[in-house]
Amino acid sequence: MTQQQTALVTGAAGFIGFHVAKRLLDDGYRVIGLDSMNDYYDVTLKERRAQILIEDPTFTMVHGKLEQPRLLLELFCRHQPTVVVHLAAQAGVRFSIEQPRSYVEANLIGMFELLEAARAHPPTHMLMASTSSIYGANTKMPYAETDKVDTQMSFYAATKKANEAMAHSYAHLYGLPMTMFRFFTVYGPWGRPDMALFKFVSAIQEGRAIDVYNHGNMRRDFTYIDDLVEGVRRLIDTPPLGPDHRTDPIPGDSLSPVAPWRTVNIGNANPTALGDFIAAIEGAMGQEAQKTYMDMQPGDVPATWADTSLLTHLIGTLPQTDLKTGITAFVRWYKASYNRAP
């Protein structure tokens, strides 16, 4: 960069947002981080992430909710971000069954506020988190961005499908370049306590049984956080072009025919059986897990698998951290962070 650019990262105290914000700071961006610091999970963990970011003088932390009227508009007006990485959302498939209204507020109204702010003060590229859950009941594997996605299995996934549609309409109407990420089961240090890896490691450490859903007949395309962040970082420099500025088409591109908008899978493209995932955790912990086998949970899907050929076309081959290395890194962080004996 010839001059310092400003990036707005929403959800900056969250798992992925923290890592993305840190990478952008390391790359010389001035970063504005927005986070509501809600209590969906341990706020202390969010505060610890935020404290690391605040130590950088080019980082500014803003506490507030996406859906708060005019908050985002005022942030855009004051800081004029050239890049927006929108990662804030009410997450979680299971929680969306218990508290669906929070998903309407954060994911739908919050998205509207963001789009209106961008319309008033257009950035050069907006990148927004969607989810692999959007593929829902689809059975064709691996999942490709051009697959039809009309059978979401959870309200969380439904709000993310709506986000993609909302973004497309603004990209078309106002020429705002937008890239939607479909993330696949991200894991690694500083991960969320409601995710399987954190829950399994915590339970094994404390001698509690882990819940194994669908009796272990599950497969996930686990994506290590550093690999995902590298993908996000490269995509920042690859904004989608509008219909009047395109040259050679990319095979399998999800690029809209009428707008500078596309969806991109970011995954490992290598699904792992749940039993192998648990075995890798047991290896890193040095002890076997007690297991309680259970039926599938409502809203969940038995398998995910990313087709990453479009991602490779756009930004080249990403690093692929193997599961053993990634889980070992998480266990090391967990024990250091929660004062557990090695």
N, C-alpha and C positions, 0 to 999 in steps of 0.2 A: 504494500500500500504506500502511495506517495504521500498521503496525508491521513491523519487519524480519522477513522470512520466511527460512527456511533451505531451500536446494536442494542435493540431492546429485546431482552429475553424475559418472557413471562414464565412464571413458575421457577424462578431462579434459585429458590431454596429447596426445590424438589430434587429428586434423584438425577434425572436426565438434565434438567435445567442447570443444576449446579455444575455438572461436568461440562456442558456446552459453554456456559458463561466463563468458566475457568479457562477453557481452550481459547475462546475469543480474546480474553484478556492477555493470555500468553502470546497471541498473534498480533497484539498491538491495537486492538479495538478499545474504544471507550464503551463500557457496558452499563446500561440501565437495567437493573433487575427488579421485576415486579413480583410480589408474592403475597398471598393473603395470610400465610402462616396459620392455616386452619388446623383443627385438631383431628382431622381424618386419621392421622397416625401421630406418633410421638413428636410434639412440637420441638422438643429439645434437639432432636436429630436435625430438623430443619434449621434451627438456630445455629447449630455447630457448622453446618454447611455455609450458612450465610456469613458467619464470622470469618471464615477463611477467605471468602470473596471480598469482604469489606476491608481486609488488610491491604488490598490493592487500591491505591489512590485514584485509579481511573474507573473504579466501580462505584455506582450509586445504587443504594438499596431503597426501594419504595414499597411500603406496606399498604396493601389495598386489594379489594376484590375487583375482578374483571367487570362484573356486572354493575359496579357503582357508577351511576350516571356521570358522564363527563370526565371521569378520572383518566381514562386512556386518551381522550381527546386533548386534555391538558398536558399529559405527558408527551404526546406527539408534537404539540405546539411548542413546548418548552425545549425539547431535546432534538427534534427533527431527525429521528433515526433513519439511517440509510438502509439498514437491514433489520427485519423483525423475525425472531425465532419464537413462535408461539407454542409453548409447552405446558402452560397452565391449564388445568382442567380438573373437574371432579373425576377421579379415576376409580377403577375397580368394577368388575363385572358383578360380583355378589352384592356389593353395597348398593348398586343401582336398583336392586330388588327391594331393599329396605328403605332407601331414602331417595326416590326418583326425583323429587322436587329440586334437590340440590344439583342435579344434573341439568335440569332446565335452566336454573339460574346461572351456573358457572359456564356450562358448555354451550348453551344456546343464546341466552341474553348476553353473556360475556363475549361470545364470538361476534354478536351484532355490534357491541360497543367497539370492539377492536376494528372491525371492518369500516365502521363509520369514521373512526379516527384516521384510518389509513386513507380513506376517500378524501378527507380534508387536508391531509399532509402525506402525500404518497411517498413511500419508501421505494428503493430500487428493486427490492425483492422481499417478499413475505414467505416464510417457511413455517408450516403449521403441522402439529402432530395429529395424525389420525391413528389407526390401530389395525392390527391383524384381525381383531375381533369383527371387523366390518365384513369379512368374508362369510361369517355366520355358518349357515347350513350347507355351504358349497362343499362338494365332495371331490371335485377335480383337483388333483395335486400335481405340482406345486401351484400355489395361488399366484396368478398373474394380474397385474394392474388393470388389464383390459377385460377381465372376467366380470360378468354381471354380478352385482352385489345388492340383492334385494331381500335377503332372508336373514337379517340380523337376529341373533339369539338372546340379546340382552338389551335393556334400555340404554346402557352405556354405549354399546356399539351403534345403536340407532341414533344417538345424539352425534356421534362422530360421522356417521353417514350424512346427517343433516349439515354438519360443519363443512364437509366437502362440497355439498351442493350450494351452500351459502357463499363459500369462497369463490366457487365457479361463477356465480351470478355477478359478484363484484368485479372479478377479473374481466368478465365480458363487458360489463357496463362502463367500467372506469379505467380499463387497461392496466390493472394492477397485476404485475407478475407474481404468481403464487405457485408454490410447490407444497403438496400435501405428503407428509411422510406416513407410511404404514409400518409402524414398528412391530417387531416380533420378539416377544418375551425377553426383554432387556434385563441383564443381571450384572452384578459386580459390586465392588466396594462402594459404600454409602447407599446401598440399595434400600428399597422400601420394606418396612416391617410386615406389610400385608402380602408380600410376594412369597412364593414357595421356598426359595432358597433361604431367605432370612428366617422364616418360620421353622424350616427343617433344622437349620443349624442351631437355632435357639433351643428347640426341643431336645435335640440330641445332647447338647451341652448340659441341659438341666435334667436329663434322664426321663423326659416325657416322650410318649409315643407320638409319632407323626401320623397325620391323616392322609391316606393314599386313596385318592378318588378314582372312580370307575375301576376299582380293584387293580389299579396299576396299568390299565390298558389306555395309556395316554402317550402322545408324542408331541414334543414342542420344538420349535426352531429357536433355540436359545441363542441370543445375540449378546456378546460381551460389550460392556459399556464403552470401552476405548475404541472398539471397531465401529460402533454406531456413531460416536462423536466424530470420528474421521469422515464417515459418510456425510453427516450433516455439514461439516466444515467445507467439504469439497462442493457440495450442492449449493452452498451459498453463492459460489462463483459461477453457477450454471443456471441462471434464471430462464424460465420458459419464454419463448418468443411469441409474439402475436402473429395472427395469420398472414399479415402483410410482410413479415420479415424472416420467413423461413426458407431454408434451402433444401438440403437432402433429408428426407424422412429417416427416422430410426426405426428398425423393425420392432414391432410390439410396443411402440410408444403410446403412452396414455395421454399425450398432449391433446388438448381440446381443439376441435376444428374451428372454434369461434372465439377463443380466448387464450391469453398467455397463462395457462393453468395446466398442471399435470399432477398425477399421483405417482409416488415412487415407493416400492417396498425397500425397507432396510432390514435385512435378516442375515442369517448365517447360511441359508440355503442347504441346511443339513440337519433335518429333524432328529431328535434324540428320544429314545424311549424313556418313560418316567423311571423305570427300574434302573436304567443305566445312569440317569441323573442322580438318583439316590445313592447308588453305589459309589459314584465319584465324590459325593459329599461324605459318605462314610470313610472313604479312603483319606480324604483331606482331614477329617476329624480324628481319624485313628480309632474309631469305635463304630459298632453296628447300631443302626436305628431300630427302636421298637416301632412296629407298624400296625396301624389300625386300618383295615381295608374297608372302603365305603363306596356307596353308589355315586354316580355322576351328580354333580351339583347343578341346580337349575341355571340356565344361561351359559353354561360352559360348552366347549366343543372338544371332541376326542383328539384332534390333531391340528397342527399348523405347519405350514411349509412354504417358505418364500421362494418365488421365482425372482432372482436378482439380476437377470440378464439386462433389464433396462438400466438399472443402477450402474452396472459395469459399462454399458455403452456410454453413459453420461459422464462418469467420473473415473473409470478405470477399476482395476481390481482392488477391493478392500482387504486389509489384513483380516485373518480369521483366527482369533485366539481359540485354542482348543479348550474343551470343557474342563479338563483336569486343571489346566493352568488358571483358567478364570475362576473356578470354584476355590482353588487354593488361595488365590489373591483375596477373595471375599472372606474366607475363614480367617485369614491372617488379620484382615482389617477388623472383623467382628471381635476377635479375641482382644485385639489392642484397644478397641473402642469401648468395650464393655468390661474391661478389666478381668478377662477370663484367663485362667492359667493355661499355658500352651500344652 
